[in-house]
Amino acid sequence: MTIRSLFFASYRDLAGTGELVLTLSASSTVADLVAQLRASSRTLALLPAAPAVAVNMTYAPLETALRDGDEVAFIPPVAGG
């Protein structure tokens, strides 16, 4: 299945792009996607093992099952004052 990954702020810097399209097996979860991304490059290896994500614009836990065509946004931590 094809999954569209979106990266923002510091995660965009790690990925070197705002968007990556990956192919995963049919039974993959968000955790599988994170693991594949972390294994794909030295910079993406710096992505947290449990980042905040949104699947199709809804926050989702790592055990969320993915479906073909899903969009997964990686949301970096933010600080405020």
MIKE-234836 format. One record per atom (N, C-alpha, C): residue in three letters; x, y, z; atom name. Coordinates in Angstrom, 2 decimals. Layout:
REM MIKE-234836
    aa         X         Y         Z   at
   ALA         X         Y         Z   CA
...
//
This chain:
REM MIKE-234836
    aa         X         Y         Z   at
   MET      0.83     -1.17      0.00    N
   MET      0.00      0.00      0.00   CA
   MET      0.88      1.24      0.00    C
   THR      0.33      2.33     -0.47    N
   THR      1.07      3.58     -0.57   CA
   THR      0.60      4.52      0.53    C
   ILE      1.56      5.09      1.26    N
   ILE      1.28      6.01      2.35   CA
   ILE      2.03      7.32      2.08    C
   ARG      1.32      8.42      2.25    N
   ARG      1.92      9.75      2.07   CA
   ARG      2.28     10.28      3.46    C
   SER      3.57     10.57      3.66    N
   SER      4.05     11.08      4.94   CA
   SER      4.36     12.57      4.79    C
   LEU      3.87     13.37      5.73    N
   LEU      4.10     14.81      5.71   CA
   LEU      4.94     15.19      6.93    C
   PHE      5.89     16.09      6.71    N
   PHE      6.80     16.51      7.79   CA
   PHE      6.75     18.02      7.95    C
   PHE      6.79     18.47      9.20    N
   PHE      6.72     19.89      9.50   CA
   PHE      7.87     20.31     10.40    C
   ALA      8.28     21.56     10.29    N
   ALA      9.28     22.20     11.15   CA
   ALA     10.55     21.34     11.24    C
   SER     10.96     20.97     12.45    N
   SER     12.22     20.23     12.62   CA
   SER     12.18     18.87     11.95    C
   TYR     11.01     18.25     11.86    N
   TYR     10.92     16.96     11.18   CA
   TYR     11.13     17.13      9.67    C
   ARG     10.71     18.25      9.15    N
   ARG     10.96     18.55      7.74   CA
   ARG     12.47     18.65      7.49    C
   ASP     13.17     19.27      8.44    N
   ASP     14.63     19.37      8.33   CA
   ASP     15.27     17.99      8.34    C
   LEU     14.80     17.09      9.20    N
   LEU     15.35     15.74      9.25   CA
   LEU     15.10     14.98      7.96    C
   ALA     13.91     15.13      7.41    N
   ALA     13.54     14.40      6.19   CA
   ALA     14.16     15.03      4.94    C
   GLY     14.48     16.32      5.02    N
   GLY     15.02     17.01      3.85   CA
   GLY     13.94     17.35      2.84    C
   THR     12.69     17.16      3.22    N
   THR     11.54     17.43      2.34   CA
   THR     10.29     17.52      3.21    C
   GLY      9.24     18.06      2.66    N
   GLY      7.99     18.13      3.38   CA
   GLY      7.10     16.93      3.19    C
   GLU      7.46     16.09      2.22    N
   GLU      6.58     14.95      1.91   CA
   GLU      7.39     13.78      1.34    C
   LEU      7.07     12.59      1.80    N
   LEU      7.62     11.35      1.26   CA
   LEU      6.48     10.38      1.03    C
   VAL      6.53      9.66     -0.06    N
   VAL      5.56      8.61     -0.34   CA
   VAL      6.28      7.28     -0.20    C
   LEU      5.73      6.41      0.65    N
   LEU      6.35      5.11      0.92   CA
   LEU      5.39      3.98      0.62    C
   THR      5.96      2.84      0.33    N
   THR      5.17      1.63      0.12   CA
   THR      5.38      0.72      1.32    C
   LEU      4.28      0.30      1.93    N
   LEU      4.32     -0.59      3.09   CA
   LEU      3.48     -1.82      2.83    C
   SER      3.70     -2.86      3.62    N
   SER      2.87     -4.06      3.48   CA
   SER      1.45     -3.77      3.96    C
   ALA      0.51     -4.59      3.53    N
   ALA     -0.91     -4.35      3.76   CA
   ALA     -1.31     -4.30      5.23    C
   SER     -0.58     -4.94      6.10    N
   SER     -0.96     -4.99      7.52   CA
   SER     -0.18     -4.01      8.39    C
   SER      0.39     -2.98      7.79    N
   SER      1.26     -2.06      8.52   CA
   SER      0.49     -1.10      9.43    C
   THR      1.19     -0.69     10.48    N
   THR      0.67      0.29     11.43   CA
   THR      1.52      1.56     11.36    C
   VAL      1.10      2.56     12.09    N
   VAL      1.90      3.79     12.18   CA
   VAL      3.29      3.45     12.72    C
   ALA      3.37      2.56     13.70    N
   ALA      4.67      2.16     14.26   CA
   ALA      5.57      1.55     13.19    C
   ASP      5.01      0.77     12.28    N
   ASP      5.79      0.19     11.18   CA
   ASP      6.32      1.29     10.26    C
   LEU      5.49      2.28      9.99    N
   LEU      5.91      3.40      9.16   CA
   LEU      7.05      4.16      9.82    C
   VAL      6.92      4.45     11.11    N
   VAL      7.98      5.14     11.84   CA
   VAL      9.28      4.34     11.78    C
   ALA      9.20      3.04     12.01    N
   ALA     10.39      2.19     11.98   CA
   ALA     11.04      2.21     10.60    C
   GLN     10.23      2.15      9.54    N
   GLN     10.79      2.17      8.19   CA
   GLN     11.46      3.51      7.91    C
   LEU     10.83      4.59      8.32    N
   LEU     11.43      5.90      8.12   CA
   LEU     12.74      6.03      8.88    C
   ARG     12.75      5.61     10.14    N
   ARG     13.96      5.72     10.96   CA
   ARG     15.11      4.89     10.39    C
   ALA     14.79      3.78      9.74    N
   ALA     15.82      2.92      9.16   CA
   ALA     16.29      3.41      7.79    C
   SER     15.57      4.35      7.21    N
   SER     15.86      4.74      5.83   CA
   SER     17.02      5.71      5.66    C
   SER     17.37      6.46      6.71    N
   SER     18.50      7.40      6.58   CA
   SER     19.03      7.77      7.95    C
   ARG     20.26      8.28      7.97    N
   ARG     20.87      8.68      9.24   CA
   ARG     20.13      9.85      9.88    C
   THR     19.64     10.77      9.07    N
   THR     18.94     11.91      9.65   CA
   THR     17.55     11.52     10.15    C
   LEU     16.84     10.70      9.41    N
   LEU     15.52     10.25      9.88   CA
   LEU     15.64      9.30     11.07    C
   ALA     16.81      8.73     11.29    N
   ALA     17.02      7.90     12.48   CA
   ALA     16.86      8.74     13.74    C
   LEU     16.97     10.06     13.61    N
   LEU     16.80     10.97     14.74   CA
   LEU     15.33     11.25     15.06    C
   LEU     14.45     10.79     14.21    N
   LEU     13.01     10.91     14.46   CA
   LEU     12.69     10.10     15.72    C
   PRO     11.92     10.65     16.65    N
   PRO     11.60      9.88     17.86   CA
   PRO     10.91      8.55     17.53    C
   ALA     11.11      7.58     18.40    N
   ALA     10.47      6.28     18.20   CA
   ALA      8.96      6.37     18.33    C
   ALA      8.48      7.37     19.06    N
   ALA      7.03      7.54     19.26   CA
   ALA      6.63      9.01     19.05    C
   PRO      6.74      9.48     17.81    N
   PRO      6.38     10.88     17.55   CA
   PRO      4.86     11.07     17.55    C
   ALA      4.44     12.30     17.73    N
   ALA      3.02     12.62     17.57   CA
   ALA      2.70     12.58     16.08    C
   VAL      1.62     11.89     15.73    N
   VAL      1.22     11.81     14.32   CA
   VAL     -0.28     12.01     14.19    C
   ALA     -0.67     12.39     13.00    N
   ALA     -2.09     12.47     12.65   CA
   ALA     -2.28     11.64     11.39    C
   VAL     -3.24     10.75     11.41    N
   VAL     -3.58      9.96     10.24   CA
   VAL     -4.85     10.55      9.65    C
   ASN     -4.73     11.01      8.42    N
   ASN     -5.87     11.65      7.75   CA
   ASN     -6.45     12.78      8.60    C
   MET     -5.55     13.59      9.15    N
   MET     -5.88     14.81      9.90   CA
   MET     -6.49     14.56     11.28    C
   THR     -6.33     13.35     11.83    N
   THR     -6.80     13.04     13.17   CA
   THR     -5.64     12.43     13.96    C
   TYR     -5.35     12.99     15.14    N
   TYR     -4.29     12.42     15.95   CA
   TYR     -4.53     10.92     16.15    C
   ALA     -3.42     10.15     16.09    N
   ALA     -3.56      8.69     16.15   CA
   ALA     -2.40      8.08     16.93    C
   PRO     -2.67      6.99     17.66    N
   PRO     -1.60      6.27     18.35   CA
   PRO     -0.78      5.41     17.36    C
   LEU      0.36      4.97     17.83    N
   LEU      1.26      4.19     16.97   CA
   LEU      0.67      2.87     16.50    C
   GLU     -0.27      2.31     17.25    N
   GLU     -0.84      1.01     16.87   CA
   GLU     -1.94      1.14     15.81    C
   THR     -2.20      2.34     15.35    N
   THR     -3.24      2.56     14.33   CA
   THR     -2.89      1.83     13.03    C
   ALA     -3.81      1.03     12.54    N
   ALA     -3.62      0.34     11.26   CA
   ALA     -3.74      1.35     10.13    C
   LEU     -2.86      1.21      9.16    N
   LEU     -2.88      2.09      7.99   CA
   LEU     -3.59      1.42      6.83    C
   ARG     -4.16      2.25      5.95    N
   ARG     -4.81      1.75      4.74   CA
   ARG     -4.21      2.45      3.53    C
   ASP     -4.30      1.82      2.40    N
   ASP     -3.75      2.38      1.17   CA
   ASP     -4.29      3.80      0.97    C
   GLY     -3.37      4.72      0.68    N
   GLY     -3.75      6.10      0.42   CA
   GLY     -3.80      6.99      1.64    C
   ASP     -3.55      6.44      2.84    N
   ASP     -3.57      7.27      4.04   CA
   ASP     -2.48      8.34      4.00    C
   GLU     -2.76      9.44      4.69    N
   GLU     -1.81     10.53      4.86   CA
   GLU     -1.43     10.56      6.32    C
   VAL     -0.12     10.49      6.61    N
   VAL      0.36     10.52      7.98   CA
   VAL      1.21     11.75      8.16    C
   ALA      0.77     12.65      9.02    N
   ALA      1.52     13.88      9.31   CA
   ALA      2.32     13.69     10.59    C
   PHE      3.60     14.03     10.54    N
   PHE      4.48     13.95     11.69   CA
   PHE      4.55     15.33     12.32    C
   ILE      4.11     15.42     13.57    N
   ILE      3.95     16.70     14.24   CA
   ILE      5.03     16.85     15.31    C
   PRO      5.97     17.76     15.09    N
   PRO      7.07     17.92     16.06   CA
   PRO      6.58     18.59     17.34    C
   PRO      7.33     18.39     18.42    N
   PRO      6.97     19.07     19.66   CA
   PRO      7.15     20.58     19.47    C
   VAL      6.34     21.34     20.16    N
   VAL      6.45     22.78     20.09   CA
   VAL      6.62     23.33     21.50    C
   ALA      7.26     24.46     21.58    N
   ALA      7.46     25.13     22.88   CA
   ALA      6.80     26.50     22.80    C
   GLY      6.29     26.91     23.88    N
   GLY      5.65     28.22     23.92   CA
   GLY      6.02     28.94     25.19    C
   GLY      5.61     30.17     25.25    N
   GLY      5.98     30.93     26.43   CA
   GLY      4.84     31.69     26.98    C
//
